[in-house]
């Protein structure tokens, strides 16, 4: 495993992680998630090289200008990383926010994307403000009350309780935002990204021609299974795989996730 840093055109220092040798796979994390999240579900198999960019405000990556925070900017940064590494084409995918980045790249930079993997998508063809409202509210509590009191108050909020009733896993993620080491960075991310979207229309999604895998699970408030099914229906020839929710069985979730990727990634193409 190799960690590195590069600087974007606007001067933002971003970190990345590369593991394995073989066909490159850009595999991205979700909003606020650490590197462990995408690594945990990536298959341990020969012939693949996992490349993960820690997006602005994640891991050791700088936040940069908060006004530049967007899914479009994250996608541009991912392309800049591939350029930095000399990767002309890769299989591209990710979880939640990572899936949004991958969807944008597959549509707008198709020549760089050999295969597409959308795992637990949080958007389809527009903003998903209602489903992600809890993120925005968490940012408000964190900014107004600080980490400890903010978390205590947020636990009793109707927004948190609604998510908790539908998806304990999503609820745990929301509380996790109060434990991140850079609260100002967290507030900036949660105030902007949940209001954003990949910027790709249904018509554009329907023109995607790369082999595509869509992974979804039930009991997921922020990432409804319906979103995964809709995207799989829009992308010609896409494969839909439904896996066990972490709420039901985390071990099964990880194993089934890995199996889905392992069955899709071989012979994914791309030159190093």
C-alpha positions in Angstrom: 0.0 0.0 0.0 1.4 3.4 -1.0 0.2 6.8 0.3 0.9 10.0 -1.6 0.0 13.6 -2.0 -0.4 15.9 -5.0 -1.6 19.4 -5.5 -4.5 20.5 -7.7 -4.4 23.3 -10.2 -6.1 25.6 -7.6 -3.4 24.7 -4.9 -5.3 22.2 -2.8 -3.1 19.4 -1.4 -4.9 16.1 -1.6 -3.8 12.7 -0.4 -4.4 9.3 -2.1 -3.8 5.6 -1.5 -2.7 3.0 -4.0 -2.7 -0.8 -3.3 -2.0 -3.8 -5.5 -0.7 -4.2 -9.0 -2.6 -4.6 -12.2 -5.5 -2.9 -13.9 -6.3 0.3 -12.1 -9.5 0.8 -10.3 -10.5 4.2 -9.0 -12.5 3.3 -5.9 -14.0 6.2 -3.9 -15.3 6.7 -0.4 -18.6 8.2 0.8 -19.2 11.6 2.4 -17.2 12.0 5.6 -15.9 8.5 5.4 -12.3 7.4 6.2 -10.2 5.3 3.9 -11.3 2.2 5.8 -14.7 2.4 4.2 -13.8 1.7 0.6 -10.9 -0.6 1.5 -13.1 -2.9 3.7 -15.3 -3.9 0.7 -12.7 -4.0 -2.0 -11.9 -7.6 -3.1 -8.5 -9.0 -2.2 -7.5 -10.4 -5.6 -4.5 -10.3 -7.9 -4.4 -8.3 -11.0 -6.1 -5.2 -9.7 -4.7 -1.9 -8.4 -7.0 0.1 -6.1 -6.6 3.8 -6.3 -8.5 5.9 -3.7 -8.5 9.7 -3.6 -9.3 11.3 -0.2 -11.6 14.1 -1.4 -11.2 17.6 -0.2 -11.8 17.7 3.5 -11.4 14.0 4.0 -8.5 12.1 5.6 -5.4 14.3 5.5 -6.6 16.1 2.3 -6.8 19.9 2.6 -10.3 21.5 2.5 -9.2 24.3 0.2 -11.7 27.0 -0.6 -15.1 25.9 0.9 -16.9 27.6 -2.0 -15.3 25.1 -4.4 -16.8 22.0 -2.6 -19.0 20.1 -5.0 -19.4 16.7 -6.6 -18.1 18.3 -9.9 -15.0 19.5 -8.1 -14.4 16.1 -6.5 -14.7 14.5 -10.0 -12.2 17.0 -11.5 -9.8 16.2 -8.6 -10.2 12.4 -9.3 -9.2 13.0 -12.9 -6.3 15.1 -11.8 -5.1 12.2 -9.6 -5.3 9.8 -12.6 -3.3 12.3 -14.6 -0.8 12.6 -11.7 -0.4 8.8 -11.7 -0.2 8.5 -15.5 -3.4 6.4 -15.6 -5.1 6.9 -19.0 -8.2 4.7 -18.2 -9.5 2.9 -15.1 -12.5 1.1 -13.8 -14.2 3.7 -11.8 -16.7 3.4 -8.9 -17.4 4.2 -5.3 -19.8 4.2 -2.4 -22.5 6.9 -2.1 -20.6 10.2 -2.8 -18.0 8.0 -4.5 -20.8 6.6 -6.8 -21.9 10.2 -7.6 -18.3 11.0 -8.6 -18.1 7.8 -10.7 -21.4 8.5 -12.4 -20.3 12.0 -13.4 -17.0 10.7 -14.8 -18.6 7.9 -16.8 -20.9 10.4 -18.5 -18.6 13.4 -19.0 -15.2 11.7 -19.3 -16.2 8.4 -20.8 -12.9 7.7 -22.5 -11.2 7.5 -19.1 -13.7 5.0 -17.6 -13.4 1.3 -18.6 -16.1 0.0 -16.2 -18.6 1.7 -13.8 -19.5 0.7 -10.3 -22.2 2.5 -8.4 -22.5 1.3 -4.8 -25.4 2.5 -2.6 -26.1 5.5 -4.7 -27.5 8.6 -2.9 -28.5 10.5 -6.0 -30.1 9.6 -9.4 -30.8 12.6 -11.6 -31.2 15.5 -9.2 -30.6 16.6 -5.6 -31.8 14.3 -2.8 -32.3 17.0 -0.2 -35.1 15.2 1.8 -33.1 12.0 2.2 -29.9 13.9 3.1 -31.5 16.5 5.3 -30.0 14.9 8.4 -26.5 15.8 7.2 -27.4 19.4 6.9 -29.1 19.5 10.3 -26.1 17.8 11.9 -23.9 20.6 10.5 -26.1 23.2 12.1 -26.0 21.5 15.5 -22.2 21.0 15.2 -21.7 24.7 14.3 -24.1 26.0 16.9 -23.3 23.8 19.9 -20.0 22.1 19.3 -19.2 18.4 19.1 -20.3 17.1 22.5 -23.4 19.2 23.2 -24.3 19.2 19.5 -24.3 15.4 19.4 -26.4 15.2 22.5 -29.0 17.6 21.1 -28.9 16.0 17.7 -29.7 12.6 19.2 -33.1 14.0 20.3 -33.8 15.8 17.1 -36.7 14.6 14.8 -34.4 14.4 11.9 -32.1 12.0 13.6 -35.0 9.9 15.0 -36.5 9.6 11.6 -33.3 8.2 10.1 -32.7 5.9 13.2 -36.1 4.3 12.8 -35.4 3.4 9.1 -31.7 2.7 9.2 -29.6 2.4 12.4 -26.5 2.2 10.2 -27.2 5.6 8.6 -28.0 7.0 12.1 -24.6 5.8 13.4 -22.9 7.5 10.4 -24.7 10.8 11.3 -23.5 10.7 14.9 -20.0 9.9 13.6 -19.7 13.3 12.0 -19.6 14.9 15.5 -16.5 12.8 16.3 -14.4 13.9 13.3 -11.2 15.7 14.1 -11.8 18.8 12.0 -15.2 20.2 12.9 -14.9 23.3 10.7 -14.2 21.0 7.7 -17.1 18.8 8.6 -19.5 21.7 8.8 -18.3 23.0 5.4 -18.8 19.5 3.8 -22.2 18.8 5.4 -23.5 22.3 4.6 -22.8 21.9 0.8 -22.5 18.4 -0.5 -26.0 17.1 0.6 -27.6 20.0 -1.3 -25.6 19.1 -4.4 -26.0 16.4 -7.1 -23.8 14.8 -9.8 -25.2 17.1 -12.5 -26.1 14.3 -14.9 -29.6 14.1 -16.4 -31.6 11.0 -17.0 -30.9 11.4 -20.7 -27.2 11.5 -20.1 -27.3 8.5 -17.8 -29.1 6.6 -20.6 -26.1 7.2 -23.0 -23.6 5.5 -20.7 -22.1 2.6 -22.5 -19.5 1.2 -20.1 -20.3 -2.1 -18.5 -21.9 -1.1 -15.2 -22.6 -2.7 -11.8 -25.1 -1.1 -9.4 -25.0 -2.3 -5.8 -27.8 -1.5 -3.4 -29.3 -2.7 -0.1 -32.6 -2.3 1.7 -33.0 -0.6 5.1 -30.9 2.3 4.0 -32.5 5.7 4.4 -29.9 7.8 2.7 -29.3 5.4 -0.1 -32.7 3.9 -1.0 -32.7 0.6 -2.9 -35.1 2.3 -5.2 -32.2 4.6 -6.3 -30.0 1.7 -7.2 -32.8 0.0 -9.1 -33.6 3.2 -11.0 -30.0 3.7 -12.1 -29.7 0.1 -13.1 -32.8 0.6 -15.3 -31.5 3.8 -16.8 -28.0 2.5 -17.7 -28.2 0.1 -20.7 -27.2 -3.4 -19.8 -26.3 -2.5 -16.2 -26.1 -5.3 -13.6 -28.0 -4.8 -10.4 -26.8 -6.7 -7.3 -28.7 -6.4 -4.0 -26.7 -7.2 -0.9 -27.5 -7.6 2.8 -27.8 -4.4 4.8 -25.2 -3.6 7.5 -28.2 -3.1 9.8 -29.0 -6.8 9.4 -25.6 -8.4 9.2 -22.4 -6.4 8.7 -20.3 -9.5 8.0 -22.6 -10.6 5.2 -22.7 -7.0 3.9 -18.9 -6.9 3.5 -18.7 -10.5 2.1 -21.4 -9.9 -0.5 -20.1 -6.5 -1.4 -16.6 -8.0 -2.1 -18.1 -10.9 -4.1 -20.1 -8.5 -6.3 -17.0 -6.5 -7.1 -14.9 -9.6 -7.6 -17.4 -11.0 -10.1 -17.4 -7.8 -12.1 -13.9 -6.3 -12.1 -11.8 -8.9 -13.8 -10.8 -8.0 -17.4 -12.0 -4.4 -16.7 -9.4 -3.0 -19.1 -7.5 0.2 -18.6 -3.8 0.9 -19.2 -1.2 1.7 -16.6 
